[in-house]
């Protein structure tokens, strides 16, 4: 009867909600445990502040490239690339929203509370989100291993889009703003030497020909994860190579399996480093941190405003999108500030230390927030184009 059908539908939906909530709690729980391990390692002296750069280099130069390459070469398809064509638009929309809201904040209620350099840092922190480490952790805990490979494909395409925005957009904006401030300072203080360019642009090689700005940005943006993504796309899409390297029974499958094992260390190491960074930030006595209101503003923009962009895209295009892609979009749009902001500031001679407190506030808010948001992301991703997410749901017999 109609009443039984309605009751069955309501019961099924409730069970889906419960299953999604449990999966979200599982993802957050795994993230918290790995962060706690990093904090404990830092407290016990296993990880020291001076060795953080070494661990970060291992993540970006070894483990993450191995993870991205092994997963992309194993199963990248032209269909996934066609589906992922929406990701550059999502990345640009998120960055434009973050930069616009950050600009409004620094020009209104934060105008008298921040120095010019701190206001730029605040706006940059609102612009670029963590598109690599955290999404890999969360999606890996949310979906089964066979579907996580698809998550890695879409995350890789999103990473490429974010690198373009980061190194060709945000980098140039910060560089021009910083150099403009140095020129003003030089004009006000004639005794200071005139600064022609940032330290990053000085070529120490005698007689080396000058490079164009585009070539400099291109060389800066080509880092190991991007190289691994490009090679993974070639190995995954070009069938003669794929059949010799990643296909089951292929002659070089052992090389692929070895790289895959190396890549398995990326996710736990990323979160361990994050936990160590949070511990050192809490122990720091630095007085040059951003004001709390600025850190809360960054947190509100990154974790409450920008997710609305991802929700809008998913709701608008959900009938045409793979549910795994919907989940990746929603997770990518709800991520704290990327570590790349710190890297860029260091390259330009801008002190990134004031952002330490902001990272701590963002992740402190993100942990309880993800318990709710990820459950919503799983539910909104259900019932899309091809298949549903493999969230275990006990469905009663009608």
LUMTOR-510466 format. One record per residue (C-alpha): x negated, z, y negated; residue in three letters. Coordinates in steps of 0.05 Angstrom, whole numbers, padded with zeros to 5 digits, always signed. Example, Ala and Ser with C-alpha at 12.3 -4.5 7.8 and 13.67 -1.06 7.14 Angstrom:
<miros>
-00246+00156+00090Ala;-00273+00143+00021Ser;
</miros>
This chain:
<miros>
+00000+00000+00000Unk;-00019-00005-00073Unk;-00028+00070-00079Unk;-00077+00072-00021Unk;-00116+00014-00049Unk;-00122+00048-00117Unk;-00144+00113-00086Unk;-00195+00076-00043Unk;-00223+00040-00105Unk;-00227+00106-00144Unk;-00262+00141-00086Unk;-00311+00084-00078Unk;-00328+00083-00152Unk;-00340+00158-00152Unk;-00386+00152-00093Unk;-00425+00097-00127Unk;-00432+00142-00189Unk;-00457+00200-00146Unk;-00506+00155-00109Unk;-00532+00126-00174Unk;-00540+00195-00204Unk;-00578+00220-00142Unk;-00624+00159-00145Unk;-00637+00172-00219Unk;-00653+00245-00206Unk;-00700+00223-00150Unk;-00737+00176-00198Unk;-00743+00230-00252Unk;-00764+00281-00200Unk;-00821+00237-00175Unk;-00843+00224-00247Unk;-00844+00299-00262Unk;-00884+00316-00200Unk;-00937+00264-00215Unk;-00941+00287-00288Unk;-00947+00359-00265Unk;-01005+00339-00219Unk;-01040+00307-00278Unk;-01030+00369-00321Unk;-01055+00414-00265Unk;-01116+00370-00255Unk;-01132+00374-00329Unk;-01122+00449-00331Unk;-01168+00459-00271Unk;-01222+00415-00302Unk;-01216+00360-00249Unk;-01198+00311-00305Unk;-01236+00323-00370Unk;-01220+00295-00438Unk;-01284+00254-00439Unk;-01267+00221-00373Unk;-01197+00200-00394Unk;-01225+00133-00418Unk;-01256+00121-00350Unk;-01190+00133-00314Unk;-01152+00090-00363Unk;-01202+00034-00351Unk;-01191+00039-00276Unk;-01117+00033-00286Unk;-01118-00027-00333Unk;-01179-00061-00302Unk;-01170-00050-00227Unk;-01107-00017-00199Unk;-01053-00049-00243Unk;-01082-00120-00238Unk;-01085-00112-00162Unk;-01013-00088-00160Unk;-00987-00145-00205Unk;-01027-00200-00170Unk;-01009-00179-00099Unk;-00935-00174-00113Unk;-00930-00238-00154Unk;-00970-00279-00105Unk;-00928-00254-00047Unk;-00860-00277-00072Unk;-00856-00307-00142Unk;-00807-00365-00143Unk;-00784-00417-00193Unk;-00715-00384-00190Unk;-00744-00317-00213Unk;-00781-00352-00271Unk;-00716-00387-00291Unk;-00678-00321-00289Unk;-00733-00286-00328Unk;-00729-00336-00386Unk;-00686-00284-00422Unk;-00742-00232-00422Unk;-00782-00259-00482Unk;-00718-00255-00523Unk;-00705-00184-00500Unk;-00777-00164-00517Unk;-00774-00195-00586Unk;-00706-00163-00601Unk;-00731-00094-00580Unk;-00794-00100-00623Unk;-00756-00126-00683Unk;-00704-00070-00677Unk;-00758-00017-00672Unk;-00798-00044-00730Unk;-00737-00052-00774Unk;-00711+00018-00761Unk;-00781+00047-00769Unk;-00787+00012-00836Unk;-00720+00040-00859Unk;-00741+00110-00838Unk;-00809+00108-00873Unk;-00777+00081-00937Unk;-00720+00131-00940Unk;-00721+00203-00914Unk;-00795+00201-00891Unk;-00821+00170-00956Unk;-00847+00234-00986Unk;-00869+00266-00920Unk;-00920+00215-00894Unk;-00984+00185-00921Unk;-00990+00110-00922Unk;-01031+00109-00858Unk;-00985+00157-00822Unk;-00924+00116-00843Unk;-00956+00054-00813Unk;-00970+00092-00749Unk;-00899+00116-00746Unk;-00871+00046-00754Unk;-00919+00018-00702Unk;-00899+00072-00653Unk;-00826+00052-00662Unk;-00842-00021-00647Unk;-00879-00026-00580Unk;-00854+00009-00517Unk;-00888+00024-00451Unk;-00874-00040-00413Unk;-00920-00030-00355Unk;-00935+00039-00324Unk;-00870+00076-00333Unk;-00822+00019-00313Unk;-00863+00009-00250Unk;-00855+00082-00233Unk;-00781+00086-00248Unk;-00760+00022-00213Unk;-00803+00040-00153Unk;-00764+00104-00145Unk;-00696+00073-00158Unk;-00695+00015-00109Unk;-00720+00003-00038Unk;-00789-00028-00028Unk;-00762-00097-00011Unk;-00726-00100-00077Unk;-00782-00067-00117Unk;-00823-00131-00106Unk;-00770-00168-00147Unk;-00775-00113-00200Unk;-00850-00124-00206Unk;-00838-00199-00216Unk;-00792-00188-00275Unk;-00834-00131-00304Unk;-00895-00177-00302Unk;-00858-00231-00342Unk;-00836-00178-00392Unk;-00908-00153-00398Unk;-00932-00223-00418Unk;-00877-00226-00471Unk;-00896-00158-00499Unk;-00970-00176-00501Unk;-00954-00236-00545Unk;-00913-00193-00593Unk;-00965-00137-00592Unk;-01029-00175-00603Unk;-01004-00233-00645Unk;-00952-00194-00684Unk;-00963-00119-00690Unk;-01039-00125-00689Unk;-01041-00174-00748Unk;-00991-00131-00787Unk;-01032-00068-00778Unk;-01097-00104-00793Unk;-01071-00134-00858Unk;-01040-00068-00880Unk;-01103-00029-00865Unk;-01149-00078-00900Unk;-01102-00080-00960Unk;-01106-00005-00967Unk;-01182-00007-00961Unk;-01185-00059-01016Unk;-01141-00016-01062Unk;-01186+00044-01048Unk;-01247+00002-01065Unk;-01217-00020-01131Unk;-01199+00052-01150Unk;-01268+00077-01130Unk;-01321+00026-01153Unk;-01378+00065-01120Unk;-01351+00048-01051Unk;-01376-00016-01019Unk;-01325-00072-01016Unk;-01294-00080-00947Unk;-01287-00153-00928Unk;-01258-00144-00859Unk;-01246-00094-00803Unk;-01301-00072-00757Unk;-01268-00111-00702Unk;-01283-00177-00738Unk;-01358-00165-00746Unk;-01398-00208-00697Unk;-01463-00172-00682Unk;-01494-00233-00649Unk;-01543-00265-00696Unk;-01524-00337-00713Unk;-01458-00334-00675Unk;-01407-00383-00704Unk;-01346-00351-00735Unk;-01282-00352-00694Unk;-01214-00370-00721Unk;-01162-00314-00725Unk;-01121-00347-00670Unk;-01181-00348-00622Unk;-01196-00275-00637Unk;-01124-00255-00622Unk;-01124-00297-00560Unk;-01188-00266-00533Unk;-01161-00196-00549Unk;-01095-00208-00513Unk;-01127-00235-00449Unk;-01139-00171-00412Unk;-01142-00158-00336Unk;-01066-00147-00326Unk;-01050-00213-00362Unk;-01103-00250-00321Unk;-01074-00220-00257Unk;-01004-00241-00277Unk;-01026-00313-00291Unk;-01064-00318-00225Unk;-01006-00286-00188Unk;-00959-00338-00216Unk;-01005-00394-00193Unk;-01014-00365-00123Unk;-00940-00351-00117Unk;-00911-00417-00144Unk;-00963-00466-00117Unk;-00943-00470-00044Unk;-01008-00498-00014Unk;-01046-00437-00041Unk;-00989-00389-00025Unk;-00986-00412+00048Unk;-01060-00399+00057Unk;-01062-00332+00022Unk;-00997-00292+00021Unk;-00952-00321+00075Unk;-00947-00279+00139Unk;-00999-00304+00187Unk;-01039-00339+00133Unk;-01115-00344+00143Unk;-01129-00303+00080Unk;-01072-00254+00087Unk;-01122-00198+00099Unk;-01149-00207+00028Unk;-01078-00202+00000Unk;-01064-00140+00041Unk;-01128-00107+00016Unk;-01110-00121-00056Unk;-01040-00094-00043Unk;-01070-00029-00017Unk;-01112-00023-00080Unk;-01051-00035-00123Unk;-01014+00022-00090Unk;-01057+00070-00129Unk;-01034+00044-00197Unk;-00968+00081-00204Unk;-00991+00152-00186Unk;-01055+00144-00227Unk;-01015+00122-00289Unk;-00971+00183-00286Unk;-01030+00229-00271Unk;-01065+00204-00333Unk;-01001+00214-00373Unk;-00997+00286-00349Unk;-01069+00299-00368Unk;-01059+00268-00437Unk;-00998+00312-00449Unk;-01038+00374-00429Unk;-01095+00357-00476Unk;-01046+00343-00531Unk;-01013+00411-00522Unk;-01081+00445-00524Unk;-01105+00407-00585Unk;-01112+00446-00649Unk;-01113+00382-00692Unk;-01075+00392-00757Unk;-01069+00317-00772Unk;-01010+00305-00727Unk;-00948+00270-00752Unk;-00895+00317-00778Unk;-00843+00338-00727Unk;-00788+00300-00764Unk;-00829+00236-00756Unk;-00840+00248-00682Unk;-00766+00261-00673Unk;-00750+00197-00712Unk;-00795+00157-00666Unk;-00762+00189-00605Unk;-00692+00174-00631Unk;-00708+00101-00645Unk;-00745+00089-00580Unk;-00700+00127-00532Unk;-00631+00122-00564Unk;-00628+00061-00610Unk;-00669+00008-00574Unk;-00634+00019-00506Unk;-00571-00007-00541Unk;-00607-00074-00546Unk;-00617-00077-00471Unk;-00545-00056-00457Unk;-00520-00111-00504Unk;-00561-00164-00468Unk;-00539-00141-00399Unk;-00465-00137-00418Unk;-00468-00206-00451Unk;-00505-00242-00394Unk;-00488-00199-00334Unk;-00447-00253-00298Unk;-00508-00299-00297Unk;-00564-00249-00282Unk;-00596-00221-00220Unk;-00578-00147-00215Unk;-00652-00130-00207Unk;-00665-00166-00273Unk;-00609-00126-00306Unk;-00640-00061-00282Unk;-00710-00082-00307Unk;-00681-00100-00375Unk;-00647-00032-00382Unk;-00709+00007-00359Unk;-00756-00033-00404Unk;-00711-00020-00465Unk;-00713+00055-00456Unk;-00788+00070-00455Unk;-00831+00113-00501Unk;-00886+00086-00545Unk;-00938+00043-00509Unk;-01011+00065-00503Unk;-01029-00003-00533Unk;-01013+00025-00601Unk;-01070+00074-00593Unk;-01116+00019-00568Unk;-01100-00025-00628Unk;-01111+00031-00678Unk;-01178+00048-00647Unk;-01201-00025-00652Unk;-01182-00028-00726Unk;-01214+00038-00744Unk;-01147+00073-00754Unk;-01146+00145-00728Unk;-01094+00146-00671Unk;-01099+00222-00660Unk;-01036+00237-00703Unk;-00994+00201-00651Unk;-01011+00252-00597Unk;-00954+00299-00616Unk;-00906+00241-00618Unk;-00921+00221-00546Unk;-00910+00293-00524Unk;-00842+00297-00559Unk;-00820+00230-00531Unk;-00835+00246-00458Unk;-00806+00316-00465Unk;-00740+00284-00486Unk;-00746+00225-00437Unk;-00747+00268-00374Unk;-00677+00298-00380Unk;-00650+00234-00415Unk;-00671+00190-00357Unk;-00629+00230-00308Unk;-00567+00204-00345Unk;-00592+00136-00370Unk;-00619+00112-00303Unk;-00555+00129-00267Unk;-00518+00089-00320Unk;-00568+00032-00311Unk;-00556+00030-00237Unk;-00480+00029-00245Unk;-00480-00025-00299Unk;-00526-00068-00257Unk;-00478-00068-00198Unk;-00434-00128-00182Unk;-00475-00181-00218Unk;-00490-00251-00197Unk;-00525-00255-00130Unk;-00528-00188-00096Unk;-00520-00115-00112Unk;-00573-00063-00116Unk;-00588-00030-00050Unk;-00567+00040-00072Unk;-00544+00078-00010Unk;-00469+00092-00020Unk;-00426+00123+00034Unk;-00361+00083+00030Unk;-00300+00111+00065Unk;-00257+00068+00109Unk;-00195+00042+00074Unk;
</miros>
